[in-house]
Amino acid sequence: MSTTLSENDLADLKEGLRRCSAKTVEAAVRYRETKDLTAIPQIVYGILERYQPATAAIKLSEANENARLIEDIGLDSLTLLEIVLSIEEILTLRIENEELREIRTIGQLNQFLHAKITGAKSDAPVRRYTREHIALVLPQQPPFMFLDEAELNGESVKANYTIKGTESFLEGHFRGEPIFPASIVFEAMGQAACLWVLEKVPARLGKEIKSNHVFFASLDGAHFYRKTKPGEKLEFTQTLVKLREPLAIFDGSVTSNGDRVARVERLVLAFGEQLLPQPGAPATSEASAAITAPVVSNDSDNGQS
């Protein structure tokens, strides 16, 4: 069923989209008249384009659906509120604050609006990250970042890293036979869990967590099964077991080409400003002791340690 907008409605629509492109106005008119859901991404894009600052990390014209609204597109909380108000006005709907908590990317916003309009159940969106996007989130940076791609889905994070063979530490590990160190496998698992904490915990606890306020606390039940070498692709799966501030506990596994490489029964990350050393505080505080004294039990290191 379609309707034709009156001159007054069309004028109001154009006023609501002032400084937006003609394509955005055309998409909004099409949506209003025909309820064409394919018009939603163009409307969202046009409104975001209107508000994006020139200093943004990623230009909107170069962004994909995984681009984050705050970190990549450069929006702040007040600007996001203006954008939501504009979307409500153009799409003639109401968006509650609680519904926005898990929306972090352009794709998630489009999916949410589609589900909101159709009445479909909106499942927790899967978040996919390229190496460039991971580097924008993690405190670890190349060459000490061991994730190429990642995917966050509910309580789990999946990631992968292809051993390049050019990693500097491989020159001496070992002579004539480069083998990826077990300690770096642990590090990569911790980085994958850190990505989950930084992306998921702020919305769940309603507070910001700075990237350099996440710490490797402990490992328990760590097992290794085989060596990995340059050219092999490591695939990490970490699942949240328990979240209670300031700790996030995961179990995880590593495979390569379907073969098991490693397993960790309990990987613990600690997060938050309260764990940082305070001026005048003893260096051996309970928090710092927990962070600097990991417990690891290995079946075998298979020559990787």
Helices and strands as residue ranges (DSSP letters): H 7-16, H 22-34, G 37-39, H 40-51, G 60-62, H 77-91, G 97-100, H 106-118, E 127-129, H 131-137, E 149-153, E 156-162, G 168-172, H 182-205, G 211-213, E 214-224, E 233-244, E 247-256, E 259-271, G 273-275, H 286-292
